């Protein structure tokens, strides 16, 4: 599949587990994002990476740890999560974090359930 | 902090009618306002966007209007069809940084045949 792909699509974990979400974009974009989508809430921007450098960290708890090894890959490492962290985690990419075009291309999301 | 308010949260219309969704934003430096459509179980996808130097933009049955003075923008869908049923999100850029967006709460649109 071209575009933005996320794995796994579904993840169930206990509060003491450590897991990672993976995102890969095949669009040649320079910026990648993690958004959190909870029921009845707007999409919340978590992290922004531009040219592999983190440029935004929106007061996200340290139990979420992003990693961007190159401009095509983005990870979200999860540890000691809480049940309220259960949500759909959406990865997105854009040509740049700022500037002329802001269109975000989203992945299908990773549905996380914390028991 | 910056926020975007979106109304209504749910909207039900008959096929062929028009639908209007409204958003207000707080950051006067915002200059990019996209609308995303998210069908059930699918990813959000951009349907139309507008920049602050334009007051209105149209693409077939979809139009967006922007009032920078009042800090509000609206999505208009004419001749609605059942396949328009989805959740629609408005968003505003954080300042002039197009890719960093604040989203509204979403509007669940249902088009009844």
Boltz contact constraints between the chains, C-beta under 6 A:
constraints:
  - contact:
      token1: [A, 31]
      token2: [B, 99]
      max_distance: 6.0
  - contact:
      token1: [A, 42]
      token2: [B, 103]
      max_distance: 6.0
  - contact:
      token1: [A, 42]
      token2: [B, 104]
      max_distance: 6.0
  - contact:
      token1: [A, 42]
      token2: [B, 105]
      max_distance: 6.0
  - contact:
      token1: [A, 43]
      token2: [B, 103]
      max_distance: 6.0
  - contact:
      token1: [A, 48]
      token2: [B, 100]
      max_distance: 6.0
  - contact:
      token1: [A, 94]
      token2: [B, 99]
      max_distance: 6.0
  - contact:
      token1: [A, 97]
      token2: [B, 99]
      max_distance: 6.0
  - contact:
      token1: [A, 98]
      token2: [B, 97]
      max_distance: 6.0
  - contact:
      token1: [A, 102]
      token2: [B, 32]
      max_distance: 6.0
  - contact:
      token1: [A, 102]
      token2: [B, 93]
      max_distance: 6.0
  - contact:
      token1: [A, 102]
      token2: [B, 98]
      max_distance: 6.0
  - contact:
      token1: [A, 102]
      token2: [B, 99]
      max_distance: 6.0
  - contact:
      token1: [A, 103]
      token2: [B, 46]
      max_distance: 6.0
  - contact:
      token1: [A, 106]
      token2: [B, 43]
      max_distance: 6.0
  - contact:
      token1: [A, 106]
      token2: [B, 44]
      max_distance: 6.0
  - contact:
      token1: [A, 108]
      token2: [B, 43]
      max_distance: 6.0
